[in-house]
Amino acid sequence: MTRTVAGARVLITGAASGMGRLYAARAVAEGAAAVILWDRDSAGVSVAAAELSSIAGARTRVIPYVVDIADLGAIAQTAQRVRVEVGNPDILINNAGIIRGKFFWEHDNGEDTRPTMQINALAPMYITREFLPGMIDNASRAARIVNIASAAGTLSNPRMSVYAASKAALIGWSDSLRLELVQQHHGNVKVTTVAPSYISTGMFAGARGPLLTPVMTPEYVVDRVWTAMLAGKPMLSLPWTVNLAKALRATLPLPVWDSIAGGVFGVYRSMEKFTGR
């Protein structure tokens, strides 16, 4: 198989800023043939494309698309444009996500619950379904799908009920897709599911990292995700305490775990001062 990034077409959602912008810069630096930026922020994605193009020169095409992935119909329309104008992506990074840091009863179904589930859970499925057949058909090229989930999808936490549900759905789908590809011998396509704790992107402004779980920098997370993607690593949890918490939650009686998570680690208090962007 050919190399993963050099000469590849890379599509990133939520690419106008933050970690999406960092993934795009990494793809440019490693010689991607095309870096396809999806974002609903028309001004932001245009600026990001111009900046990345100035760095890439003629080596890499940087193509911005304005698309709101909460609009599931717009995904199909924009995906068709990408296939015609650029070609089917070889690498897909489902990075875009939103959070509403509220108690469940404070959520508005139309303004909060529906878009959270659409953007965080359904959109990655829809986007992947658009491009996966092309990845499978091009068996001579290594292909990658990276789904940015969250540690919240593995552990319950107050003020994250809908967000946690969306990320749990993403994790379940993503890792099942990985197994389906292995089972059906589509070895050129590898899926990496990422479950990080808090990252200092502004999305989780005000949130506090639990005990032994510092708020991570976007640069650190992007570097770890990129390495995992290249290696085709199935699951990446960051930091190490995420796996510790999962193990304790699985083995301890629920009242004991609640006491430790809330009173010792401070997990259940981590969103008390959340403000978000």
N, C-alpha and C positions, 0 to 999 in steps of 0.2 A: 504494500500500500504506500501511497505517497505521503509526504510529511503532513502533519495535522494542520498547522497554521500557514506556513509559507505557501503562497499561491491559492489559498482557500478563500471562499466567500463566507464572511462572518456576519451574522445578524444579531443585533443586541436590542432588546426592548428597554425602555426607560433610559435611553442613551444620551439624553441632552445634558445630564449633569450627574454628579455623585459617582457611585460605583459604575453605572453604565458607561459614563464618559471615560472612566479609568480602563474598563475592559476594552473599549474602542481604541484607546491609545496603545494598549498592549498589543492588540491585533495589528495596528499600523506598524509598530516597532518590530514585529516579527515577520513582516513582509506579506501580509494578507493581500490577495489580489483585489478584494473589494470588502469594505466595511459598511454595512447597511445599518443605518441608525433609525430606530422607530421611537417616536415619542409624540405625545399629544401637545407638547409645548412647541409651537411653530417657530417662535423667535429663538428659543433655546437650542433647538435641534439644528437650526440654520447656523447659529454661531458655532456650535460644536463641530459641525461639518466643515465650516470654513477654517477653523483652527487646526483641525486634524489634517485637512487637505494641504495646508501650508507646510506641515511637518512631513507628510507622506510624499509630496511631489508627484511625479508621474508614476511612481511605483505602485501606488495603491489608490483605487477609486474609493471615495467616501461619498455615500449617497444617502441623503436624509429623506425620510418619509414622515409626514404628519399623520398620525393615526391614534385614535383613542381606543385602546384595546378593551375598554369596557363595552364598546359597541362591537358585538361579536360578528355582525354582518360586515363591518368595516375591515375586520381581520381578513376575511376571504377576498374582499376586493383588493386590498393592499398586497396581499400575498400573490395574487395573480399578476399585479404590476411588477412585483419583484422578480417573479419567474421570467417575465417577458423582457424586462429592462436590464436585469443583472444576471439572472440565472438562479437556480435553486441553491440555497445556502448549504455549505458543508458543516458549518458550526452554528448552532443556535444557542444563545444565552437568554433564557427567560428570566430577566432581572427585574422588570417593573413590578411594583407592589405598593399597596397603600395600607394604612392602619387608622382606625378610629379608636382612640384610647378611652373608652367609656364603659360603664357598667352596661350589661346587655339591655336592660329595660330603658336605657337612655338612647339606644340606637333607633334611628328612623329607618324603616324598611327600605324606602326608596333612595334615601340619601346616604345611608351608611351600610346596611347589611347587603343589599343587592350589589352595589359596586365593589364592595370588598370581596365578595365571592366571585364576581365576574372577573375582576382584574387578577386576583391572587390565585384562583383555582381554575376557573373555566378557560380564561384566555391562554395560559400556557398549553392546555390541552388542544384548544382550537388551532393555535399557531403551529404546534408540533405536528398536528394532523395534516396541515397544509404542506409541510416540507419534508416530513419523514419518508413518504414514498420515493421522493427523488434521492434522498440519502441512501435508501436501501438499494435502489436500482443502480447507483454508481458505486458498485461494490469494490472497485479498484482504489477508491479513496477513503481514507480514514475520516469518519464523521463523528461529531460530538454534539450532545444535547446537555446543557447545564440548566438545572432548575433550582433557582434560589428560593428555598423554603425558609424555615426558621426553627430555632429551638422551641419556639412557642407551639409548634405543631406536634411536639413530643411531650410537653408538660403543661398542665392546666395552670392558669394564672389570672387573677382578678384584673378587670379592665382590658382583657384581651380575648374575650370569649369568641367573638365572630372572627377576629384575626386568627386566633388559634385554630378555629374550625377550618378556615380557608387553607392554612398551611398544613394542617393534618391531611386534608384532602389532597393537597399537592404532593406531599410525601408518599402517600399511599399509591397514587397514580404513577408518580415518577419511578419509584422502585419496582412497581409491577411491570411498567413498560420495559425497564432494564431486563427483567427476567424473561419477558416475552421475546425480546430480541435475541437473547442468548439461546432460548429454547428453539427458536426457529432459524438459528444459525446465521443471523445477520450480524456477524462479528465485526464488520467494519463500523457499525454504529454503536457507540457506547454512551451511556447515560450516567451523569453525575448529579446526585441530589445533595444540596448544601443546606445545612441546618445550623446557622450561626446564632449566637446570642446577640446582645445589643452592639450596634455599630454606630460610631459618631458621625453619621451622615446628615443629621438634622431631622431625619424622619422620626427618630426616637429621642428628640430633645427633651430633657427633664427626667428621663428614665435613669434609674441607678442600677449599676451592675450588682448582682448578688455577691455574697462572700466568695472569694477566690475566682470571680468571673468579671474581670475588668471590661469596661466598654472598649471595644477594639477600634482601631483606625481603619478607614476604608482601604488604604494602601496595603495594610497587612492582610486583610481578608481577600482582596483581589489577587494578591500574590499566591496565597494558599489555594484559592479556587482555581487559578490558572494552572498551577502545578498538578492539582488533582485532575483537572480536565485533560491535560496532555497525557497523563498516565492512565486515563480511563477509570479512575477510582470510583467505585459505586456510590459511596457515601462519605461526606465530609461534615463533621460536627465541630464547631468552634465555640469557645476553647475546649480544653479537655474536660472541664467540669460539666459540660453538657452531657457527655457520656456517663460521667459519675452519677449525675442526677437521674438519668434514665435507669441506671442499674439499681439505685436505691429505691426509686419509685416502683420498680418491678418486683423487688424482693421484700420490702417492708410493708407491714399492715398500713392501710391508708391513714388511720388517725396518727400513727407514728410518723409517717412521711409528711403529713400536713404540719405536724409540730416542728419537724426539722426544717422543712422548706420555708415555713413562715417565720419561725422563731430563731433558727440558727443561720440558715443561708440568706434569709431575707428575700427569697424569690417572690413571695406573695405581696411584698411591699414595694417591689421594684418599679411599679407604674404609678405610685401615689402622686408623684410630682410631674408626671408626663405632660408635656405641652405640644410636642410635635412641631412640624414646620409652621 
